[in-house]
């Protein structure tokens, strides 16, 4: 169950579906995904989906996990 929200967040970032991202990031956090894990995932994705998508996702992750 822990990995499903992680995969959903990955798919949403890839598609640039940022409106849905906060809810799914909250779900990922509630299922045990750490701030470090989400940061690593977004960084890895950046090289494949582009840095603009990654920076948008980082901003949302900061709101969800806090600075």
N, CA, C and O atoms as a CHARMM CRD file, in Angstrom:
* protein
*
  268
    1    1 UNK  N      0.81200  -1.19800   0.00000 PROA 1      0.00000
    2    1 UNK  CA     0.00000   0.00000   0.00000 PROA 1      0.00000
    3    1 UNK  C      0.85500   1.26200   0.00000 PROA 1      0.00000
    4    1 UNK  O      0.44400   2.28600  -0.54500 PROA 1      0.00000
    5    2 UNK  N      2.02200   1.20100   0.59700 PROA 2      0.00000
    6    2 UNK  CA     2.88700   2.36700   0.71000 PROA 2      0.00000
    7    2 UNK  C      3.33500   2.87400  -0.65500 PROA 2      0.00000
    8    2 UNK  O      3.48900   4.08000  -0.84700 PROA 2      0.00000
    9    3 UNK  N      3.54400   1.97000  -1.60000 PROA 3      0.00000
   10    3 UNK  CA     4.08900   2.36400  -2.89700 PROA 3      0.00000
   11    3 UNK  C      3.05400   2.93600  -3.85500 PROA 3      0.00000
   12    3 UNK  O      3.41700   3.67800  -4.76800 PROA 3      0.00000
   13    4 UNK  N      1.80000   2.61900  -3.67900 PROA 4      0.00000
   14    4 UNK  CA     0.77600   3.10300  -4.61600 PROA 4      0.00000
   15    4 UNK  C      0.71300   4.62700  -4.68400 PROA 4      0.00000
   16    4 UNK  O      0.72500   5.18300  -5.78200 PROA 4      0.00000
   17    5 UNK  N      0.64800   5.32100  -3.54300 PROA 5      0.00000
   18    5 UNK  CA     0.62500   6.78300  -3.63200 PROA 5      0.00000
   19    5 UNK  C      1.90100   7.34400  -4.26000 PROA 5      0.00000
   20    5 UNK  O      1.86300   8.34900  -4.97100 PROA 5      0.00000
   21    6 UNK  N      3.02600   6.68900  -3.99300 PROA 6      0.00000
   22    6 UNK  CA     4.31000   7.09800  -4.57000 PROA 6      0.00000
   23    6 UNK  C      4.24300   7.02100  -6.09200 PROA 6      0.00000
   24    6 UNK  O      4.68500   7.93800  -6.78600 PROA 6      0.00000
   25    7 UNK  N      3.69600   5.93600  -6.60300 PROA 7      0.00000
   26    7 UNK  CA     3.55500   5.76700  -8.05400 PROA 7      0.00000
   27    7 UNK  C      2.56800   6.76700  -8.63900 PROA 7      0.00000
   28    7 UNK  O      2.78600   7.28600  -9.73400 PROA 7      0.00000
   29    8 UNK  N      1.49300   7.03900  -7.92400 PROA 8      0.00000
   30    8 UNK  CA     0.50800   8.01300  -8.39500 PROA 8      0.00000
   31    8 UNK  C      1.13200   9.39700  -8.48700 PROA 8      0.00000
   32    8 UNK  O      0.92100  10.10900  -9.46900 PROA 8      0.00000
   33    9 UNK  N      1.89800   9.78400  -7.47300 PROA 9      0.00000
   34    9 UNK  CA     2.58000  11.08200  -7.49200 PROA 9      0.00000
   35    9 UNK  C      3.52800  11.15600  -8.68100 PROA 9      0.00000
   36    9 UNK  O      3.59100  12.18000  -9.36100 PROA 9      0.00000
   37   10 UNK  N      4.25800  10.09200  -8.93400 PROA 10     0.00000
   38   10 UNK  CA     5.16800  10.04700 -10.08000 PROA 10     0.00000
   39   10 UNK  C      4.41500  10.26900 -11.38900 PROA 10     0.00000
   40   10 UNK  O      4.84800  11.05300 -12.23400 PROA 10     0.00000
   41   11 UNK  N      3.30400   9.58800 -11.55500 PROA 11     0.00000
   42   11 UNK  CA     2.50900   9.73100 -12.78000 PROA 11     0.00000
   43   11 UNK  C      1.97300  11.15000 -12.93000 PROA 11     0.00000
   44   11 UNK  O      1.98900  11.70200 -14.03000 PROA 11     0.00000
   45   12 UNK  N      1.50100  11.74100 -11.84700 PROA 12     0.00000
   46   12 UNK  CA     0.94900  13.09500 -11.91700 PROA 12     0.00000
   47   12 UNK  C      2.01900  14.12200 -12.27200 PROA 12     0.00000
   48   12 UNK  O      1.76300  15.03800 -13.05400 PROA 12     0.00000
   49   13 UNK  N      3.20900  13.97800 -11.70900 PROA 13     0.00000
   50   13 UNK  CA     4.30600  14.89400 -12.04600 PROA 13     0.00000
   51   13 UNK  C      4.67000  14.74000 -13.51400 PROA 13     0.00000
   52   13 UNK  O      4.88600  15.73200 -14.21100 PROA 13     0.00000
   53   14 UNK  N      4.73900  13.51100 -13.98000 PROA 14     0.00000
   54   14 UNK  CA     5.07500  13.24500 -15.38000 PROA 14     0.00000
   55   14 UNK  C      4.08700  13.90900 -16.32500 PROA 14     0.00000
   56   14 UNK  O      4.47800  14.46500 -17.35100 PROA 14     0.00000
   57   15 UNK  N      2.80200  13.85000 -15.97600 PROA 15     0.00000
   58   15 UNK  CA     1.75800  14.44900 -16.81400 PROA 15     0.00000
   59   15 UNK  C      1.63400  15.95800 -16.61900 PROA 15     0.00000
   60   15 UNK  O      0.98300  16.63200 -17.41700 PROA 15     0.00000
   61   16 UNK  N      2.25200  16.49200 -15.56700 PROA 16     0.00000
   62   16 UNK  CA     2.08900  17.90500 -15.25700 PROA 16     0.00000
   63   16 UNK  C      0.73400  18.20200 -14.63900 PROA 16     0.00000
   64   16 UNK  O      0.22400  19.31400 -14.77500 PROA 16     0.00000
   65   17 UNK  N      0.14600  17.22700 -13.96500 PROA 17     0.00000
   66   17 UNK  CA    -1.18500  17.36400 -13.35000 PROA 17     0.00000
   67   17 UNK  C     -1.03100  17.87700 -11.91700 PROA 17     0.00000
   68   17 UNK  O     -1.25000  17.14100 -10.95400 PROA 17     0.00000
   69   18 UNK  N     -0.65300  19.13800 -11.79400 PROA 18     0.00000
   70   18 UNK  CA    -0.30200  19.68700 -10.48500 PROA 18     0.00000
   71   18 UNK  C     -1.50900  20.01000  -9.61400 PROA 18     0.00000
   72   18 UNK  O     -1.37400  20.10600  -8.39400 PROA 18     0.00000
   73   19 UNK  N     -2.66900  20.17800 -10.20400 PROA 19     0.00000
   74   19 UNK  CA    -3.87200  20.45900  -9.41800 PROA 19     0.00000
   75   19 UNK  C     -4.21000  19.28300  -8.49600 PROA 19     0.00000
   76   19 UNK  O     -4.68100  19.48600  -7.37700 PROA 19     0.00000
   77   20 UNK  N     -3.97300  18.07100  -8.96200 PROA 20     0.00000
   78   20 UNK  CA    -4.28500  16.88200  -8.17800 PROA 20     0.00000
   79   20 UNK  C     -3.15000  16.48500  -7.23000 PROA 20     0.00000
   80   20 UNK  O     -3.34600  15.66200  -6.33600 PROA 20     0.00000
   81   21 UNK  N     -1.99100  17.05900  -7.42000 PROA 21     0.00000
   82   21 UNK  CA    -0.79900  16.61900  -6.69400 PROA 21     0.00000
   83   21 UNK  C     -0.86400  16.80800  -5.17400 PROA 21     0.00000
   84   21 UNK  O     -0.44000  15.90100  -4.45700 PROA 21     0.00000
   85   22 UNK  N     -1.36400  17.91900  -4.64100 PROA 22     0.00000
   86   22 UNK  CA    -1.36700  18.06000  -3.17600 PROA 22     0.00000
   87   22 UNK  C     -2.10200  16.92600  -2.45700 PROA 22     0.00000
   88   22 UNK  O     -1.60400  16.40000  -1.46200 PROA 22     0.00000
   89   23 UNK  N     -3.26500  16.55300  -2.94900 PROA 23     0.00000
   90   23 UNK  CA    -4.02500  15.46900  -2.31100 PROA 23     0.00000
   91   23 UNK  C     -3.21800  14.17200  -2.30500 PROA 23     0.00000
   92   23 UNK  O     -3.14000  13.48900  -1.28400 PROA 23     0.00000
   93   24 UNK  N     -2.62400  13.83900  -3.43700 PROA 24     0.00000
   94   24 UNK  CA    -1.89900  12.57300  -3.53700 PROA 24     0.00000
   95   24 UNK  C     -0.58200  12.61500  -2.77100 PROA 24     0.00000
   96   24 UNK  O     -0.11900  11.58600  -2.28000 PROA 24     0.00000
   97   25 UNK  N      0.02800  13.79800  -2.66500 PROA 25     0.00000
   98   25 UNK  CA     1.22000  13.91300  -1.82500 PROA 25     0.00000
   99   25 UNK  C      0.84800  13.75400  -0.35400 PROA 25     0.00000
  100   25 UNK  O      1.59700  13.14000   0.40600 PROA 25     0.00000
  101   26 UNK  N     -0.29300  14.29700   0.05700 PROA 26     0.00000
  102   26 UNK  CA    -0.75800  14.09900   1.43300 PROA 26     0.00000
  103   26 UNK  C     -0.97000  12.61200   1.71200 PROA 26     0.00000
  104   26 UNK  O     -0.60800  12.11200   2.77800 PROA 26     0.00000
  105   27 UNK  N     -1.55900  11.91400   0.74600 PROA 27     0.00000
  106   27 UNK  CA    -1.77800  10.47500   0.89400 PROA 27     0.00000
  107   27 UNK  C     -0.44600   9.73600   0.99800 PROA 27     0.00000
  108   27 UNK  O     -0.29900   8.83100   1.81900 PROA 27     0.00000
  109   28 UNK  N      0.52200  10.12100   0.16800 PROA 28     0.00000
  110   28 UNK  CA     1.84600   9.50200   0.22600 PROA 28     0.00000
  111   28 UNK  C      2.48200   9.72700   1.59600 PROA 28     0.00000
  112   28 UNK  O      3.04800   8.80700   2.18700 PROA 28     0.00000
  113   29 UNK  N      2.38500  10.94900   2.08900 PROA 29     0.00000
  114   29 UNK  CA     2.93700  11.26700   3.41200 PROA 29     0.00000
  115   29 UNK  C      2.25200  10.43300   4.49200 PROA 29     0.00000
  116   29 UNK  O      2.91800   9.89100   5.37400 PROA 29     0.00000
  117   30 UNK  N      0.94200  10.33100   4.42600 PROA 30     0.00000
  118   30 UNK  CA     0.18200   9.54800   5.41200 PROA 30     0.00000
  119   30 UNK  C      0.54000   8.06700   5.36400 PROA 30     0.00000
  120   30 UNK  O      0.38300   7.35300   6.35500 PROA 30     0.00000
  121   31 UNK  N      1.02100   7.60700   4.21000 PROA 31     0.00000
  122   31 UNK  CA     1.40800   6.20600   4.05400 PROA 31     0.00000
  123   31 UNK  C      2.89600   5.97600   4.31100 PROA 31     0.00000
  124   31 UNK  O      3.41800   4.89800   4.03000 PROA 31     0.00000
  125   32 UNK  N      3.57700   6.98900   4.84500 PROA 32     0.00000
  126   32 UNK  CA     4.94900   6.79600   5.28900 PROA 32     0.00000
  127   32 UNK  C      6.04700   7.27100   4.36300 PROA 32     0.00000
  128   32 UNK  O      7.22300   7.05300   4.65300 PROA 32     0.00000
  129   33 UNK  N      5.70300   7.91400   3.25400 PROA 33     0.00000
  130   33 UNK  CA     6.74400   8.44800   2.37300 PROA 33     0.00000
  131   33 UNK  C      7.36300   9.66200   3.06400 PROA 33     0.00000
  132   33 UNK  O      6.65100  10.58000   3.46900 PROA 33     0.00000
  133   34 UNK  N      8.68100   9.66400   3.19600 PROA 34     0.00000
  134   34 UNK  CA     9.36500  10.74700   3.90000 PROA 34     0.00000
  135   34 UNK  C      9.68000  11.90800   2.96000 PROA 34     0.00000
  136   34 UNK  O      9.61400  11.78500   1.73700 PROA 34     0.00000
  137   35 UNK  N     10.02600  13.03800   3.57500 PROA 35     0.00000
  138   35 UNK  CA    10.42400  14.21800   2.80500 PROA 35     0.00000
  139   35 UNK  C     11.65200  13.90100   1.94700 PROA 35     0.00000
  140   35 UNK  O     11.74800  14.34900   0.80400 PROA 35     0.00000
  141   36 UNK  N     12.57600  13.13700   2.49600 PROA 36     0.00000
  142   36 UNK  CA    13.78700  12.77500   1.75700 PROA 36     0.00000
  143   36 UNK  C     13.45200  11.89600   0.55300 PROA 36     0.00000
  144   36 UNK  O     14.01100  12.07900  -0.52900 PROA 36     0.00000
  145   37 UNK  N     12.54600  10.94900   0.74200 PROA 37     0.00000
  146   37 UNK  CA    12.16500  10.06000  -0.36500 PROA 37     0.00000
  147   37 UNK  C     11.46600  10.82500  -1.48300 PROA 37     0.00000
  148   37 UNK  O     11.73900  10.58100  -2.65800 PROA 37     0.00000
  149   38 UNK  N     10.57000  11.74500  -1.13600 PROA 38     0.00000
  150   38 UNK  CA     9.86300  12.49300  -2.17000 PROA 38     0.00000
  151   38 UNK  C     10.84100  13.40700  -2.90700 PROA 38     0.00000
  152   38 UNK  O     10.72800  13.58300  -4.12000 PROA 38     0.00000
  153   39 UNK  N     11.79900  13.98900  -2.18200 PROA 39     0.00000
  154   39 UNK  CA    12.80200  14.85000  -2.81700 PROA 39     0.00000
  155   39 UNK  C     13.67600  14.05600  -3.78400 PROA 39     0.00000
  156   39 UNK  O     13.98200  14.53200  -4.87700 PROA 39     0.00000
  157   40 UNK  N     14.07500  12.85400  -3.38800 PROA 40     0.00000
  158   40 UNK  CA    14.87900  12.00400  -4.27200 PROA 40     0.00000
  159   40 UNK  C     14.09400  11.61100  -5.51600 PROA 40     0.00000
  160   40 UNK  O     14.63600  11.59700  -6.62100 PROA 40     0.00000
  161   41 UNK  N     12.82000  11.29400  -5.33300 PROA 41     0.00000
  162   41 UNK  CA    11.98600  10.89700  -6.46500 PROA 41     0.00000
  163   41 UNK  C     11.81300  12.05200  -7.44400 PROA 41     0.00000
  164   41 UNK  O     11.93000  11.86300  -8.65400 PROA 41     0.00000
  165   42 UNK  N     11.53800  13.23900  -6.92900 PROA 42     0.00000
  166   42 UNK  CA    11.34800  14.39900  -7.80500 PROA 42     0.00000
  167   42 UNK  C     12.64300  14.72700  -8.53700 PROA 42     0.00000
  168   42 UNK  O     12.62000  15.04800  -9.72500 PROA 42     0.00000
  169   43 UNK  N     13.77400  14.64800  -7.83700 PROA 43     0.00000
  170   43 UNK  CA    15.06900  14.91100  -8.47500 PROA 43     0.00000
  171   43 UNK  C     15.33500  13.91800  -9.59700 PROA 43     0.00000
  172   43 UNK  O     15.76700  14.31000 -10.68100 PROA 43     0.00000
  173   44 UNK  N     15.08400  12.64900  -9.35000 PROA 44     0.00000
  174   44 UNK  CA    15.26700  11.62600 -10.38600 PROA 44     0.00000
  175   44 UNK  C     14.36700  11.89500 -11.58300 PROA 44     0.00000
  176   44 UNK  O     14.80800  11.80500 -12.72900 PROA 44     0.00000
  177   45 UNK  N     13.10200  12.22800 -11.31800 PROA 45     0.00000
  178   45 UNK  CA    12.15600  12.50000 -12.40400 PROA 45     0.00000
  179   45 UNK  C     12.55400  13.71100 -13.23000 PROA 45     0.00000
  180   45 UNK  O     12.29500  13.75800 -14.43300 PROA 45     0.00000
  181   46 UNK  N     13.17900  14.68800 -12.59400 PROA 46     0.00000
  182   46 UNK  CA    13.51200  15.94000 -13.28000 PROA 46     0.00000
  183   46 UNK  C     14.30200  15.70500 -14.56100 PROA 46     0.00000
  184   46 UNK  O     14.11000  16.41100 -15.55000 PROA 46     0.00000
  185   47 UNK  N     15.18000  14.72500 -14.54500 PROA 47     0.00000
  186   47 UNK  CA    16.01200  14.44800 -15.71500 PROA 47     0.00000
  187   47 UNK  C     15.21700  13.83900 -16.86400 PROA 47     0.00000
  188   47 UNK  O     15.66900  13.85400 -18.00900 PROA 47     0.00000
  189   48 UNK  N     14.04800  13.30800 -16.56800 PROA 48     0.00000
  190   48 UNK  CA    13.23300  12.64500 -17.58700 PROA 48     0.00000
  191   48 UNK  C     12.00500  13.45100 -17.99200 PROA 48     0.00000
  192   48 UNK  O     11.57900  13.38700 -19.14500 PROA 48     0.00000
  193   49 UNK  N     11.43000  14.20800 -17.05800 PROA 49     0.00000
  194   49 UNK  CA    10.20200  14.95500 -17.36400 PROA 49     0.00000
  195   49 UNK  C     10.44100  16.45200 -17.45000 PROA 49     0.00000
  196   49 UNK  O      9.54100  17.20700 -17.81600 PROA 49     0.00000
  197   50 UNK  N     11.65300  16.88600 -17.11400 PROA 50     0.00000
  198   50 UNK  CA    12.00100  18.29900 -17.20200 PROA 50     0.00000
  199   50 UNK  C     12.00800  18.98500 -15.84400 PROA 50     0.00000
  200   50 UNK  O     11.22800  18.66100 -14.94900 PROA 50     0.00000
  201   51 UNK  N     12.90900  19.93600 -15.72800 PROA 51     0.00000
  202   51 UNK  CA    13.04800  20.66500 -14.47100 PROA 51     0.00000
  203   51 UNK  C     11.85600  21.55300 -14.15300 PROA 51     0.00000
  204   51 UNK  O     11.54200  21.71600 -12.97400 PROA 51     0.00000
  205   52 UNK  N     11.16700  22.14300 -15.14200 PROA 52     0.00000
  206   52 UNK  CA     9.97900  22.93500 -14.77800 PROA 52     0.00000
  207   52 UNK  C      8.92600  22.10300 -14.03300 PROA 52     0.00000
  208   52 UNK  O      8.35700  22.56900 -13.04600 PROA 52     0.00000
  209   53 UNK  N      8.66700  20.89000 -14.49500 PROA 53     0.00000
  210   53 UNK  CA     7.72500  20.01300 -13.78200 PROA 53     0.00000
  211   53 UNK  C      8.25600  19.67800 -12.38800 PROA 53     0.00000
  212   53 UNK  O      7.50200  19.65200 -11.41500 PROA 53     0.00000
  213   54 UNK  N      9.54400  19.42600 -12.30700 PROA 54     0.00000
  214   54 UNK  CA    10.13800  19.08000 -11.01500 PROA 54     0.00000
  215   54 UNK  C     10.03200  20.24000 -10.03000 PROA 54     0.00000
  216   54 UNK  O      9.67800  20.03300  -8.87000 PROA 54     0.00000
  217   55 UNK  N     10.33300  21.44700 -10.47300 PROA 55     0.00000
  218   55 UNK  CA    10.26100  22.59500  -9.56000 PROA 55     0.00000
  219   55 UNK  C      8.83400  22.84500  -9.10000 PROA 55     0.00000
  220   55 UNK  O      8.60900  23.20600  -7.94500 PROA 55     0.00000
  221   56 UNK  N      7.87800  22.65800  -9.98200 PROA 56     0.00000
  222   56 UNK  CA     6.47200  22.78800  -9.57400 PROA 56     0.00000
  223   56 UNK  C      6.13600  21.75300  -8.50700 PROA 56     0.00000
  224   56 UNK  O      5.46400  22.06200  -7.52300 PROA 56     0.00000
  225   57 UNK  N      6.60300  20.53400  -8.70400 PROA 57     0.00000
  226   57 UNK  CA     6.35900  19.46500  -7.73200 PROA 57     0.00000
  227   57 UNK  C      7.07800  19.74000  -6.41100 PROA 57     0.00000
  228   57 UNK  O      6.52200  19.48300  -5.34300 PROA 57     0.00000
  229   58 UNK  N      8.30900  20.25900  -6.47300 PROA 58     0.00000
  230   58 UNK  CA     9.03600  20.59100  -5.24600 PROA 58     0.00000
  231   58 UNK  C      8.27100  21.62100  -4.41800 PROA 58     0.00000
  232   58 UNK  O      8.19700  21.50500  -3.19500 PROA 58     0.00000
  233   59 UNK  N      7.70500  22.62500  -5.07900 PROA 59     0.00000
  234   59 UNK  CA     6.94900  23.65000  -4.35200 PROA 59     0.00000
  235   59 UNK  C      5.74200  23.05500  -3.63600 PROA 59     0.00000
  236   59 UNK  O      5.43600  23.43500  -2.50600 PROA 59     0.00000
  237   60 UNK  N      5.06800  22.13500  -4.28500 PROA 60     0.00000
  238   60 UNK  CA     3.91700  21.47900  -3.65000 PROA 60     0.00000
  239   60 UNK  C      4.39100  20.58400  -2.50400 PROA 60     0.00000
  240   60 UNK  O      3.77300  20.55300  -1.44000 PROA 60     0.00000
  241   61 UNK  N      5.48400  19.86200  -2.72500 PROA 61     0.00000
  242   61 UNK  CA     6.02300  18.99000  -1.67000 PROA 61     0.00000
  243   61 UNK  C      6.41900  19.80100  -0.44000 PROA 61     0.00000
  244   61 UNK  O      6.22800  19.34800   0.68800 PROA 61     0.00000
  245   62 UNK  N      6.96900  20.99400  -0.64800 PROA 62     0.00000
  246   62 UNK  CA     7.33500  21.85100   0.48600 PROA 62     0.00000
  247   62 UNK  C      6.11600  22.21300   1.31900 PROA 62     0.00000
  248   62 UNK  O      6.18800  22.26600   2.54600 PROA 62     0.00000
  249   63 UNK  N      5.00000  22.46200   0.65100 PROA 63     0.00000
  250   63 UNK  CA     3.76100  22.77500   1.37100 PROA 63     0.00000
  251   63 UNK  C      3.27000  21.56900   2.17400 PROA 63     0.00000
  252   63 UNK  O      2.79000  21.71500   3.29800 PROA 63     0.00000
  253   64 UNK  N      3.39300  20.38800   1.59100 PROA 64     0.00000
  254   64 UNK  CA     2.88000  19.17500   2.23900 PROA 64     0.00000
  255   64 UNK  C      3.78800  18.72000   3.38300 PROA 64     0.00000
  256   64 UNK  O      3.30300  18.43000   4.47600 PROA 64     0.00000
  257   65 UNK  N      5.09000  18.65700   3.14200 PROA 65     0.00000
  258   65 UNK  CA     6.02300  18.15600   4.14900 PROA 65     0.00000
  259   65 UNK  C      6.59700  19.26500   5.01500 PROA 65     0.00000
  260   65 UNK  O      7.18300  18.98600   6.06100 PROA 65     0.00000
  261   66 UNK  N      6.44200  20.50800   4.60300 PROA 66     0.00000
  262   66 UNK  CA     7.04500  21.62500   5.32900 PROA 66     0.00000
  263   66 UNK  C      8.51100  21.75800   4.98100 PROA 66     0.00000
  264   66 UNK  O      9.11600  20.83700   4.43300 PROA 66     0.00000
  265   67 UNK  N      9.07600  22.90200   5.29800 PROA 67     0.00000
  266   67 UNK  CA    10.49900  23.14100   4.97800 PROA 67     0.00000
  267   67 UNK  C     11.40300  22.51200   5.99500 PROA 67     0.00000
  268   67 UNK  O     12.62500  22.61400   5.88100 PROA 67     0.00000
